[in-house]
Amino acid sequence: MNTTLTKELSGYAHTVEGSTSTVPTDPSSEIDKRYDDETYPDGGIRAWLVVLGSFFLLFATFGFQASVGLFQLHWSLNQLSDSSPSRIAWIPSLFIFLSLALSIQTGAIFDRYGARYILLLGSVGYLLTFILLAQCTTYVGFMLCFGVLGGVSSAALITVSQGVISHWFKKRRGQASGLAMLGAALGGIMFPLILKPLFEKSSWAWAMRILGLIVFLCLIPGNLFCRSRLLATSTSAVVNVRCYLDSTFNWLIISAFGFELLLIIGLGLIPTYAADAGYGTRAGFYLIMTMNIGSTFGRVLPSWYSDRFGRFNMLLLMADAGFHSDRKLTSVKYGTPGHGLVFSLCFDFVIDSMQHFSRCLYGV
């Protein structure tokens, strides 16, 4: 078997960070086609440590994104009280945009060079974001520190933390990705609970220092445990445009774009929905919390079945369930606060499960 495996891998780069690689003869081939199922550990202490590292990175980055609304509210009442809400909204909007949009460039660099140095640079930049935020008092300062530096650094960490799992898992990729994304869901629950009392009882500078300490503690296991295993060849293009000739891949990208759009719209409109419905001033906060609870179950529970019944099948099932549940729940204009809680729970359960499956399918 070892002789056969060696022949199959002949001419291709098979690299673990820190080891040497051979020069490939076919740079246009895709990574997953270079390695058969036997080359994916799909378990073991090393592979599960990668999942644990991704969990902490996603907790500190993706999970933190659910709290950007609290930053906007704090700025509008304090440092930037003389600016309009629409002008202040550009700061967290730029942060989220760069965190997601730069994944194209970051992913290509990750495929070529691996996770180590991207994680190191992203961690330094992300930690520096909170250190500098503690000293910021102007609109330009918040835009540069939070919007630009924070967004770019977050993009590096988010992209690598999700991509590295596909290097270690294939048959159990859905389960592993779901466990890692659980960190993002828990971060979405914990960060609002942490920030709300910090903003109320401590100064802005100390709130950022405490937040930076929490982020630092999460970045340590992320950098220690997340290691890439399969690297692209040194002669292959940084961005392989051949994948866009596949109609199946293109439709997957379009559907994933829709899932992301629905999620971002929901995060923005749910608090407005609560205010228009007259649920009370704190209802928007609790609805966001409920959405993140739904996200926790949506990213974990369906993923356990996706490896058995198929990721495309589970994606279609959740899409159909989401369509019927949302149509039923939104047939009532407002309803009671309980109605809003049920809608928030179901909405994020379905949307985040579809979002998770689309990421698992990118490497199929």
N, C-alpha and C positions, 0 to 999 in steps of 0.2 A: 504493500500500500504506500509506503514511504517513497518507493521508486516512482510509482505512478503519479503521486502528488507532486514530486519534484519535476517530472516532465510537464505536468499541466501548468505549473507555475513558471516554467522556463521562459525567459525573455521578458518577464514582468517584474515590477518592483514590489517586493514584499517587505515592508519596513515597519518596525516598531521604533518609536522615537529613541534616539540614542544608538541605533544600530546602523549598519551600512546597507546599501541597496544596489541592485544591479541595474544596468541600463536596459530599458524596455525596447522591444522591437516593434510594438504596435501601440503608439501613444494615443490612438483614437478610441481604444476600447474602454468601456466603462469599468469602474472599480469592482462593482459587484460581479461582473462577468469574469474577472481575473481569479476569483477565489471561489472554490466550491463550498458547500455547506460545512465541510469538515474544518475549514480554516476559521470559522466563527466559533468562539468559545461557547456562546449562549448560556453562560453561567460560570460559576467559580468565583473565588474571593476577589480576584483582580477585576473581573467584569462587573461585579456588584459594587465594588468600590467606585468604579466609574459612575454608576447610577447614583450612588450616594453623593459624590462630588457634584454631579449635575443638579441634584436635588437642592443643595445649598446655593449654588450659583443662580438657579432659577428663583429660589426664595428671595434672594437679594436684588434681583433685577426685574424679572417678569412680575413677581409678586408685588414689588414696590410700585409698579405702574398704576395699580389700582388706587394708590393714595395721592396721585398728583393733583386731584381735585381739592384735597385738603391744603396743599401748598398754595394753590390759586386763591382759595378763600382766605388764607392767612395773609398773603401779600396784599389782597384787596382791602383788608381791614387794618393793615399796619404799614409796612415799608412802602407799598405802592398804592396807598389810599387815594392819591391824586390822579391815578391812571384809570381808564375805563376798563370794565371787565373784559370786553372784547380784545383790548390791547394786551392785557395781562395773560389772556388765554393763549396767546402766541407762544409763550414760554413753555408750558407743559406740552403744547401741541408739537413744537419743534422737537422736544425731548422724545416723545413717542414716535414721531415720524422718523427721526434718525435711528432710533432703536430698532425699527422694523425695516426701513428702506435700505440701510447699509448692509443688511444680511447678504445681499447679492455679492458685493465685493468681499465682505469678510468670509463668506462661505468659500469663494474661489481661493482665497489665500490659505484658508484652513485646509482645503483639499491638497494644496501644493506643499505647505510647510508644516502642517500639524498644529497641535493645540498649544504647546508649551509657551511659546513666545507671545502668541496672541492673547492667551489668558493672562500672562504677566503684564503686558502693556495695558490691557483692558482693566485689570484689577487696580493698577497704579492710577490710571485715569479716573476710574470710578470712585476710588477712595479719596482722591484729590478733589473730586467734585464736592463732597460734603465738607471737606476741610475749608475750601474756598467759600462755600455757601455761608459758612458761619461768619464770614467777614463782609459779605455782600450787603449793600444798602440801596443800590441803584438798579434801574430797569436793565440797563446794558450789562451790568455785572451779573444779574440773575440769568439773562439771556445767554451770555457766554458760558457761565459756569454750569448752570443746570441744563439749558437747552442744547448747547453745542457739545461741551466736554462730556456732560452726563449722557447725552444721547449717543455719541460716538463710542464711548466706553461701554455703555450698556449693550450696544449692537454686537461688539466683539464677544462679550461674555455670553449673551443669549444664543448667538449662532453656534459657537463652539460647544456650549453645554448641551445643545440638542443634537448637533451633528455627530458628536463623539460616540453617542450610544450606538449608532448604526455600524460603527467599527467593531463592536464587540458582540452584537446580537443580530440574529437574522430570524430564526424561527420564533423567538420570544421577544422580538423587537417591540411589539405592541405593549406587552406587559412591562418591559423595562422602561419604555418611554412614558407610560402612564405613571409609574412610580416616581420617575424624575419630575414630571410635570406636577405631581402632587406638591412639590415645593413651591411652585408658582401659586397654586391655589391657597396653600396655607399662608404664604406671604401676603396674598390679597386680603386674608382675614386678620393677620397679626399686625401688619403695618398701620392700618387705621386705628386699631386699638392702642398701639404704642404712641402714635403721633398726636392723637386727640388730647390726652392728658399732658403730653410734653408741651404742646402749644399753649395750653391753658395755664400750666403751673410753672413753667421755666422760661428763660429767655430764649430768643431765636438762636443765639450762638451755642448755648448749651444743648439745645434740642438737636442741632446739627452734629455736634460732637458725639452725643450719645448715639444718634443714628449712624454716624460714621463708624463707631465702635462695633455696633451690631453687624454692619455690612462687612467690616474687617474680619470678624469672627466667622462669617459665612464664606468669605473669599479664601481663607486658609485651606479648608478641606477641599474646596473646589480646585485650587491649583495643585494640591498634593495628589489628588486621586484621578483627575481627568487627564487621560493620556490617549492620544490617537494611536492607531495601530496600522491602518491601511492608508498609504499616501499616494497621491497621483504621481505620475512620472515627471521628471524634470524637463522633458521635451514636449509635454502636452501643453495645450493652450490654457491660460488662466481661466478663461470662460469658454466652455465647450458649447458652441451654438448648435451642434448636431442634435442635442436633445430636444430642441424646439421644432424639429422636423417630425417628431412623433405626435400625432394628433391626440392620443390618449394622455400623454404628459401635458399637453397644452390645455385640455379640458380639466385636468386635475388642478392645474395652476389657476384657471379661471374660477373653479368652484372654491378653492382655498381662498382666493381673493374675496369672494362673496362671504365666506364664513368670517374672515377677519373684519370685513366691513360691518357685518351685522353685530359683531361683538363690540366694536368701538362705538357704533351708533347706540347700542344698548346701554353701555356704560355712561354715555353722555346724556341720554334722554330719560333714563329711569328716574334720576332725581327731579328733573323737570316734570315728569309725569306725576310724581308724588306731590309736588307743590301745586300743580293745577288741580289735582284731585282733592286738595284740602286735607291731606293726611297729617299735616303737622310739620314743623320745622326740622325735626330730627328723623322723619320718616325716610328721607332720601339716604341718610347714612345707614339706616338699618336695611334698606332695600339693597344697597351695594354690598353690605355684609352677607345678605341672603344669597345674592348672585354668586359670591365667592364660595359660599358653602355648596351651592349647586355645582360650581366649577370643580370642587374637590371630588365629588362623586362622579361627575361626568368624565373626568380625565382618568379615573382609576377603574371604576366598575366595568364599563364597556370594553376597556383594553384587555381585561382578563379573558374575554370571550373572542376578541378579534383574532388572536393567534390560533384559535380553534376553528372558528366559522368563516374566517376571511375578513380582511380589513375593508375591502370594497363592500362586502355584504353588510357589515356592521355600519359602515358609513351611510349606505342607502337606507338602512333600517332607522337610524337616528334622524336622518333628514326627513323621512316620512313621518316619524313620531313628532318631530319638531313642528312640521307644517300643521298637522292636525291639532296639536295641543295649543300652539300659538293662535290659530284661528278661533279655537273655542274660547280661550282665555281673553282674547281681545275683542270678542263680540260684545262684551259689556264695556261701556265707555270708561267708567272708573271703578264702580263697585266699592267694596270696603277695603281697609288696609290689609286685611287677610287675603283678599283677592290679589292685591299688589304683591304680597309676599310669595304667594303661590306662583304667580306669573314670573317673578324674578328667579325663583328657584328652578322652575322648569326651563326657562329661557337659557340660563347659563349652563345647565346640565346638558342640554342638547347641543348648543352652539360650541361649547368647549370640547365635547366629545367628537364632534365633526372636525373641529380644528385640529384635535390631536390625531385623528385617523389620517387626515390629509398629510400631516408631517411624516407619519409612518410609511405612507405610500410613495413618498418621493424617491426612496431608494429601491423600490420594487421593480 
